[in-house]
């Protein structure tokens, strides 16, 4: 029987504090119009109606602000919002103006402040094409009965449905009252503030986040949802028809939280629940506080892909607790989290699996170097201005180079000393923004401690501010995939399909397929497919590796599997590279891409559509 989510434990409730704003030059967020040193938002109260017919969220946003006494205006971020009115806390109208629109950043929303204005009340609606929101028809859901809505705020999409200062360096507490049609459930990335009420054809849900968070972490999901407990403080929400499968795959979640706490300190958010979304969700997961959003593509039936869950959980420390102040330093969120993820996987599933997944991660660094150039500026951790935009880096650097940086630090100073440092880092900077410069300063003050020899060994500035990899990099264990790499070599030289493939781990299957030559004779691909039944694989990661190889060789027998793969899920990490690779092959691949995209586009999230529309496949 489905259970309801319980409120956060009492000890997690604390008096809200206004988070600091960093004042150093590198902390200035060029992806936001806000001027927080003059006037900044510190609390948001939303009272919103969800209108599935109009595809709009609308109502009021009440913003509490902190300002300098002489501040004449406050500047918010707005992308396509339809503003009806803005007043102060006493209901007196305030003058406001929407500035010129930038296609990526949206527009500045400047509100004139009176001498004593401390609160703004904004009446507004989101646009039907708001970039953060995906509206699904009943037919696009697993249950096929009721419509569904979910948001994706990172990096700068929440400005399409919430009028606030949409910058990760401007942390805000928030609360929300959400009105939805009766029969639907609304969940959000915050503890429940009151029991839901249903009357007059609508249900009302209330949430409140007393910890300050980056505004991109405000998230909503509305649909036919059921809940199942996974442990004392963990549980899963999803559509009823998916609940048992999702809960089975996630049954180790409580153990993950315990393992994470043993590594780097207490989990400070109360509950850790997960929302398994419809397949259209564009990311693997999104670390929305107290309610991780997950793609259903992680459900493999054998927990072989739950490193994704470990990653999103680890964000509760690196990313949510301590957050990059600007998107130039997104490695501080993703790279630290990828390292932490691997440590959780080691604690739960053993060193062998952790070593293999670390080796796959290192492969992604090499792939990024091959695509971008080893010495290209984009291979820096702290991204240079041209790439220091939301989603401007490459995952092989932000995630994987970031992770191996921390793995190298651990190797040099020793695990015990490194773990003590990283735990103290999370304690010192909890609920605060962070930059690369401040992170390195913290390492020098609390880890290096004036040890010149250690400073020289660590090569900190080279890791963060230079392209490529420093000479001290810890490379993956060559034994991690020794058997698989030998099988790759044998098959590439004309040998047999590896008989052990069926018993290999997911990581081993991926390594084998990813390391095969990108150009192979059709007969060899036919042999692979026939012996290993690759067109029928149910594991999404293995299927992606196979399809990437197949389309690079114009392997027609894989096209039906490719069509199923691209029309039944919308995870951007899978969809984008496959369609882009097809589109580059103008003779064979592009017609296939056109045919598939015309069918699949409506089911993809606006973020994914925006990426792929650039290929002009619908013309």
C-alpha positions in Angstrom: 0.0 0.0 0.0 1.3 3.5 -0.8 2.4 5.6 2.0 2.5 9.4 2.3 5.7 11.3 2.8 6.2 12.3 6.4 7.3 15.8 7.5 11.0 16.5 8.1 12.3 15.7 11.7 12.0 18.5 14.2 15.7 18.7 14.6 16.0 19.7 10.9 13.9 22.8 11.4 16.0 25.8 12.3 15.7 29.5 12.2 16.2 30.7 8.7 19.5 32.7 8.2 20.4 34.9 5.3 23.2 33.3 3.4 26.2 35.5 2.5 26.9 37.0 -0.9 30.5 36.5 -2.1 32.2 39.8 -3.0 35.3 38.7 -4.8 35.5 39.4 -8.6 35.4 35.8 -9.6 32.1 35.3 -7.8 30.3 37.7 -10.1 27.7 35.7 -12.0 27.6 36.8 -15.6 24.5 34.6 -16.3 22.3 36.7 -14.0 21.1 40.3 -14.3 21.0 40.6 -10.5 23.1 43.1 -8.5 22.9 41.4 -5.1 25.4 43.7 -3.4 22.8 46.4 -3.8 19.6 44.5 -3.2 19.1 40.7 -3.0 16.3 38.2 -2.5 16.6 36.0 0.6 13.2 34.3 0.8 10.5 33.4 -1.7 6.8 32.5 -1.0 4.9 31.1 -3.9 1.1 30.7 -4.2 0.6 29.1 -7.6 -2.1 27.4 -9.7 -1.1 24.6 -12.1 -3.1 24.9 -15.3 -2.6 21.8 -17.5 -4.9 23.1 -20.3 -3.1 26.4 -20.7 0.3 24.9 -19.8 0.9 27.7 -17.4 1.8 28.1 -13.7 0.5 31.3 -12.3 -0.3 33.2 -9.1 1.9 35.2 -6.7 5.5 35.3 -5.7 6.3 37.2 -2.6 9.9 38.1 -2.3 11.6 39.2 0.9 14.7 41.3 0.2 17.8 42.5 1.9 19.1 45.9 0.5 21.4 48.7 1.1 19.5 51.8 2.5 20.3 53.8 -0.6 19.3 51.1 -3.1 16.9 52.5 -5.7 15.9 49.3 -7.4 16.3 45.5 -7.3 17.0 43.6 -10.5 15.5 40.1 -10.9 15.8 37.5 -13.7 12.9 37.0 -16.1 12.6 34.8 -19.1 9.2 35.0 -20.7 7.2 35.6 -17.6 3.9 37.4 -18.0 3.9 40.0 -15.2 0.5 41.4 -14.2 1.5 43.6 -11.3 4.2 44.3 -8.6 3.4 45.8 -5.2 5.1 46.2 -1.9 4.2 44.3 1.3 1.5 46.8 2.1 -0.1 46.4 -1.4 1.2 49.7 -2.8 2.0 49.4 -6.5 5.7 49.6 -7.5 7.1 50.7 -10.8 8.8 48.0 -12.8 10.3 47.4 -16.2 11.4 44.4 -18.3 14.6 45.1 -20.2 15.8 43.9 -23.5 15.8 40.1 -24.0 18.8 38.0 -24.5 17.9 34.6 -26.1 19.9 32.7 -23.5 19.6 34.8 -20.4 16.2 36.3 -20.7 15.6 39.8 -19.5 16.3 42.0 -16.4 13.2 42.8 -14.4 14.0 46.0 -12.6 11.7 47.0 -9.7 11.8 50.5 -8.2 12.1 50.4 -4.4 10.6 52.9 -2.0 12.7 54.0 1.0 11.4 51.2 3.2 10.5 48.5 0.7 11.5 45.1 2.1 9.0 42.9 0.3 7.7 42.5 -3.3 4.4 40.8 -4.3 4.5 39.8 -7.9 1.4 38.5 -9.8 2.4 36.6 -12.9 2.1 33.6 -15.1 4.7 31.4 -16.8 4.6 31.2 -20.6 3.3 28.0 -22.3 6.8 27.4 -23.6 8.6 28.0 -20.3 12.0 26.3 -20.6 12.0 24.8 -17.1 8.6 23.1 -17.5 7.6 20.0 -19.4 3.9 19.3 -19.7 3.1 15.7 -20.6 -0.2 14.3 -21.9 -1.6 11.2 -20.3 -0.3 9.2 -23.3 3.3 10.4 -22.6 3.2 8.9 -19.1 3.8 5.4 -17.8 0.2 5.1 -16.5 -1.5 6.6 -19.6 -4.3 8.0 -17.4 -3.4 11.5 -16.1 -1.3 14.4 -17.3 2.1 15.2 -15.7 4.3 18.2 -15.1 7.8 18.4 -13.9 10.4 21.2 -13.8 14.2 21.3 -14.5 15.7 24.4 -13.1 19.5 23.9 -13.5 21.2 25.9 -14.8 19.2 29.1 -15.4 15.7 27.8 -16.4 13.8 28.6 -13.2 13.6 32.2 -14.3 11.0 30.9 -16.8 8.5 30.2 -14.0 9.7 32.0 -10.8 10.6 35.7 -10.8 13.7 35.9 -8.6 17.4 36.4 -8.8 18.3 33.2 -10.6 21.9 32.8 -9.6 23.5 30.0 -7.6 25.5 32.5 -5.5 22.3 34.1 -4.2 20.9 31.5 -1.9 17.3 31.8 -0.8 14.9 30.1 1.6 11.5 29.4 0.2 7.9 28.1 0.7 5.1 27.2 -1.7 1.4 26.6 -1.8 0.5 24.7 -4.9 -3.1 24.3 -6.3 -3.6 21.3 -8.7 -6.6 19.5 -10.1 -8.1 17.0 -7.7 -6.7 13.5 -8.3 -3.2 14.7 -8.9 -0.3 15.0 -6.4 2.2 17.8 -6.2 5.7 17.1 -4.8 8.5 19.6 -4.3 12.1 19.9 -3.3 11.3 20.8 0.3 9.8 19.3 3.5 6.0 19.2 3.6 4.6 22.2 5.6 1.0 20.9 6.0 -1.2 18.0 5.1 -2.8 18.3 1.6 -6.4 19.5 1.3 -8.8 18.5 -1.4 -12.0 20.5 -2.0 -13.9 22.1 -4.8 -12.2 20.1 -7.5 -8.7 21.0 -6.5 -6.0 19.8 -4.1 -3.6 22.1 -2.3 -0.1 21.1 -1.2 2.3 23.1 1.0 6.1 22.9 1.3 8.7 24.9 3.1 12.5 24.9 2.8 14.1 26.6 5.8 17.7 26.1 4.6 18.9 28.6 2.0 19.4 27.0 -1.4 20.5 28.1 -4.8 17.3 29.1 -6.7 17.8 26.5 -9.4 17.1 23.9 -6.7 13.4 24.8 -6.4 11.6 22.0 -8.2 8.1 20.7 -8.7 6.5 17.5 -10.0 2.7 17.0 -10.5 1.0 13.9 -11.6 -0.5 10.5 -10.7 2.0 9.8 -8.0 2.3 7.1 -5.3 4.9 6.8 -2.5 6.7 3.8 -1.0 9.1 3.9 2.0 12.7 2.7 1.5 13.8 3.3 5.1 13.4 5.6 8.1 14.1 8.8 6.1 14.1 7.6 2.5 11.3 6.8 0.0 10.4 6.9 -3.6 7.6 8.7 -5.5 6.6 7.7 -9.0 3.6 6.6 -11.0 1.8 3.6 -9.5 2.6 1.3 -12.4 6.3 2.0 -11.9 6.4 1.9 -8.1 7.4 -1.6 -7.3 10.2 -1.8 -9.9 11.6 1.6 -8.8 11.5 0.7 -5.1 13.3 -2.6 -5.8 16.0 -0.9 -7.7 16.3 1.8 -5.0 16.2 -0.5 -1.9 19.9 0.3 -1.0 19.1 4.1 -0.7 19.1 4.2 3.1 22.4 2.3 3.2 23.8 4.9 0.8 22.8 7.8 3.1 24.5 6.0 6.0 27.6 5.4 4.0 27.8 9.0 2.8 27.4 10.2 6.4 30.3 8.0 7.6 32.5 9.6 4.9 31.7 13.3 5.1 29.4 14.1 8.0 25.7 14.3 8.8 22.9 14.5 6.1 21.4 17.9 7.0 18.2 18.0 4.9 15.9 15.7 7.0 14.5 13.3 4.4 16.0 12.0 1.3 13.3 11.0 -1.2 13.4 10.3 -4.9 11.0 11.0 -7.7 11.3 8.6 -10.6 10.0 10.6 -13.6 8.6 9.7 -17.0 11.2 8.8 -19.6 11.1 12.4 -21.1 13.2 13.7 -18.2 16.3 15.1 -20.0 19.0 14.3 -17.4 20.1 11.2 -15.5 19.2 12.8 -12.2 18.7 16.2 -10.6 19.8 16.7 -7.1 16.8 18.8 -5.9 17.1 19.0 -2.1 15.1 16.4 -0.2 13.7 15.0 -3.5 16.1 13.8 -6.1 14.6 13.7 -9.6 15.6 10.5 -11.5 15.3 9.2 -15.1 13.7 5.7 -15.3 16.6 4.7 -17.5 18.6 3.8 -14.4 16.2 0.9 -13.7 18.2 -2.2 -15.0 16.7 -4.8 -12.6 20.1 -5.6 -11.0 21.2 -2.3 -9.4 24.0 -2.0 -12.0 23.2 1.6 -12.7 22.6 2.9 -9.1 25.8 4.9 -9.1 23.5 7.5 -10.5 21.6 7.5 -7.2 24.9 7.7 -5.3 25.8 10.7 -7.4 22.6 12.6 -6.7 22.8 11.8 -3.0 26.4 13.0 -2.8 25.1 16.3 -4.2 23.4 16.8 -0.8 26.9 17.8 0.4 28.7 18.9 -2.8 26.4 21.1 -4.8 23.5 21.6 -2.4 25.3 22.2 0.9 28.3 24.0 -0.7 27.4 25.4 -4.1 29.4 26.9 -7.0 28.8 30.6 -7.0 29.0 30.8 -10.8 28.8 28.3 -13.6 32.5 28.9 -14.4 33.1 26.7 -11.3 30.5 24.0 -11.9 33.3 21.4 -11.3 32.9 22.3 -7.6 29.4 20.8 -7.8 29.9 18.0 -10.3 33.6 17.0 -9.9 33.5 16.8 -6.1 30.2 14.9 -6.3 31.6 12.4 -8.9 34.5 11.7 -6.5 32.1 11.3 -3.6 29.8 9.1 -5.6 32.7 6.7 -6.2 33.5 6.5 -2.5 29.9 5.6 -1.7 29.9 2.9 -4.4 33.2 1.5 -2.9 31.7 1.5 0.6 28.5 -0.4 -0.5 29.6 -2.6 -3.4 33.3 -3.0 -3.0 36.7 -1.8 -4.4 36.4 -3.7 -7.7 33.2 -2.0 -8.8 34.6 1.4 -7.7 37.8 0.9 -9.6 36.0 -0.1 -12.8 33.6 2.9 -12.6 36.6 5.2 -11.9 38.3 3.8 -15.0 35.2 4.4 -17.1 35.2 8.0 -15.8 38.9 8.4 -16.8 37.9 7.2 -20.3 35.5 10.2 -20.5 38.5 12.6 -19.8 40.4 11.1 -22.7 37.3 11.3 -24.9 37.0 15.0 -24.0 40.7 15.6 -24.9 40.2 13.8 -28.2 37.2 16.0 -29.1 38.4 19.3 -27.7 42.2 19.1 -27.8 44.2 18.3 -24.7 45.4 21.9 -24.4 42.2 23.6 -25.2 41.0 26.2 -22.6 37.7 24.2 -22.2 39.7 21.4 -20.5 40.4 23.7 -17.5 38.4 23.0 -14.4 37.8 26.7 -13.8 36.3 27.6 -17.1 37.6 30.6 -19.1 35.2 33.4 -20.0 34.2 31.9 -23.4 33.0 28.7 -21.8 32.0 30.1 -18.4 28.3 30.0 -19.3 25.6 27.7 -18.0 26.1 24.2 -19.6 29.2 25.7 -21.3 31.7 23.0 -20.3 32.1 19.4 -21.2 31.2 16.6 -18.8 34.4 14.8 -19.3 36.2 17.7 -17.6 33.6 19.1 -15.2 32.7 15.7 -13.8 35.6 13.4 -14.6 38.7 15.6 -14.4 37.2 17.1 -11.3 36.8 13.7 -9.8 40.4 12.6 -10.6 41.7 15.8 -9.2 40.3 14.9 -5.8 41.4 11.2 -6.3 44.9 12.5 -6.9 44.8 14.7 -3.7 43.6 11.6 -1.7 46.5 9.5 -3.1 49.1 12.2 -2.2 48.0 13.1 1.3 46.6 9.7 2.3 42.9 8.8 2.6 42.5 9.4 6.3 43.9 12.9 6.1 42.0 13.7 2.9 38.7 12.5 4.3 39.2 14.6 7.5 39.9 17.6 5.4 36.9 17.2 3.0 34.5 16.6 5.9 35.8 19.8 7.6 35.3 21.7 4.3 31.6 20.8 4.2 31.3 21.8 7.8 33.0 25.2 7.4 31.1 26.2 4.2 27.7 24.6 4.8 24.8 26.5 3.1 27.3 28.9 1.4 28.5 29.6 -2.2 32.0 28.7 -3.3 34.5 29.6 -6.0 37.7 27.8 -7.2 39.8 30.5 -5.7 38.1 30.1 -2.3 38.4 26.3 -2.5 42.1 26.4 -3.2 42.6 29.0 -0.4 40.7 26.7 2.0 42.9 23.7 0.9 46.0 25.7 1.5 44.8 26.9 4.9 43.4 23.7 6.2 45.3 20.9 4.4 48.6 22.2 3.2 49.2 24.3 6.3 52.4 25.9 4.9 54.1 22.7 3.9 56.0 23.8 0.9 56.9 20.3 -0.2 53.3 19.2 -0.1 52.2 22.4 -1.9 54.6 21.5 -4.7 53.4 17.8 -4.9 49.7 18.8 -5.1 50.1 21.2 -8.1 46.8 22.9 -7.1 46.9 25.8 -9.5 47.8 23.5 -12.4 44.8 21.3 -11.8 42.3 24.1 -11.6 43.6 26.8 -13.9 45.5 25.0 -16.7 44.2 22.7 -19.4 45.1 19.0 -19.7 46.2 16.9 -16.8 49.1 17.7 -14.4 52.0 15.3 -14.2 50.9 14.0 -10.7 47.6 12.6 -12.0 46.5 9.3 -10.5 45.6 7.1 -13.4 43.1 4.2 -13.2 44.1 0.8 -12.1 45.2 -1.1 -15.3 44.0 -4.3 -13.7 40.4 -3.0 -13.4 39.6 -4.1 -17.0 42.5 -6.4 -17.8 40.3 -9.3 -19.0 38.0 -7.0 -21.0 40.9 -5.1 -22.6 42.4 -8.4 -23.7 39.1 -9.4 -25.2 38.9 -6.1 -27.1 42.4 -6.7 -28.5 41.5 -10.3 -29.5 38.2 -9.4 -31.2 39.7 -6.4 -33.0 42.4 -8.7 -34.4 39.8 -11.1 -35.8 39.3 -13.3 -32.8 36.0 -14.6 -31.4 33.2 -12.8 -29.6 34.1 -13.1 -25.9 32.2 -16.0 -24.4 32.2 -14.4 -20.9 30.3 -11.3 -22.1 27.0 -12.4 -20.5 28.5 -12.7 -17.1 30.4 -9.4 -17.2 29.4 -6.4 -15.1 27.7 -3.5 -16.8 30.9 -1.5 -16.6 32.8 -4.4 -18.3 30.2 -4.6 -21.1 30.4 -0.8 -21.6 34.2 -0.9 -21.6 34.3 -3.7 -24.3 31.9 -1.9 -26.6 33.4 1.5 -26.1 37.0 0.3 -26.7 36.3 -1.5 -30.0 37.6 0.3 -33.1 35.0 2.8 -34.3 35.2 1.4 -37.8 34.5 -2.3 -38.2 33.5 -4.6 -41.0 29.7 -5.3 -41.2 30.3 -9.0 -40.8 32.0 -8.5 -37.4 29.1 -6.3 -36.2 26.7 -9.0 -37.4 28.6 -11.6 -35.4 28.6 -9.4 -32.3 24.9 -8.7 -32.6 24.0 -12.3 -33.3 26.0 -13.8 -30.4 25.4 -11.1 -27.8 21.8 -10.1 -28.9 22.8 -6.4 -28.5 19.7 -5.1 -30.3 17.7 -6.6 -27.5 19.7 -5.4 -24.5 17.5 -3.9 -21.7 20.3 -2.0 -19.9 20.3 1.6 -21.3 24.0 2.3 -20.8 25.0 -0.9 -22.6 22.5 -0.2 -25.4 23.8 3.3 -25.8 27.4 2.0 -26.2 26.2 -0.5 -28.8 24.2 2.0 -30.8 27.0 4.5 -30.9 29.3 1.8 -32.4 26.5 0.7 -34.8 25.6 4.0 -36.3 29.3 4.9 -36.8 29.4 1.9 -39.1 26.1 2.4 -40.9 24.9 -0.9 -39.4 21.3 -1.2 -40.8 20.2 -4.1 -38.5 20.6 -1.8 -35.5 18.2 0.9 -36.9 15.0 -0.5 -35.4 16.6 -0.7 -32.0 17.9 2.8 -32.4 14.4 4.1 -33.3 12.9 2.4 -30.2 15.7 3.8 -28.0 15.3 7.4 -29.2 11.5 7.4 -29.2 10.9 5.9 -25.8 13.2 8.0 -23.6 14.5 11.5 -23.7 17.7 11.4 -21.6 19.9 14.1 -23.2 23.1 12.2 -22.6 21.8 9.4 -24.8 19.7 11.3 -27.3 21.9 14.2 -28.2 25.1 12.4 -29.2 23.3 9.7 -31.2 21.2 12.1 -33.2 24.1 14.4 -33.7 26.2 11.6 -35.0 23.4 10.5 -37.4 23.0 14.1 -38.6 26.7 14.4 -39.4 26.4 11.5 -41.8 24.5 13.3 -44.5 24.0 10.3 -46.9 23.0 7.5 -44.5 22.5 8.9 -41.1 20.8 12.2 -41.6 17.6 10.8 -43.2 17.3 8.5 -40.2 17.8 11.4 -37.8 15.1 13.4 -39.6 12.6 10.6 -39.5 13.2 9.8 -35.8 13.3 13.4 -34.6 10.0 14.3 -36.3 8.4 11.6 -34.3 10.3 12.0 -31.0 10.6 15.8 -30.7 7.3 16.4 -29.0 8.3 14.0 -26.2 11.6 15.6 -25.5 12.2 18.3 -22.8 12.5 21.9 -24.1 16.2 21.8 -23.1 16.8 18.8 -25.4 14.7 20.3 -28.2 16.7 23.5 -28.0 20.0 21.5 -28.4 18.7 19.4 -31.3 16.7 22.1 -33.2 20.0 23.6 -34.1 20.6 20.6 -36.5 17.6 21.7 -38.6 16.1 18.2 -38.7 12.5 19.3 -39.0 12.9 21.5 -42.1 
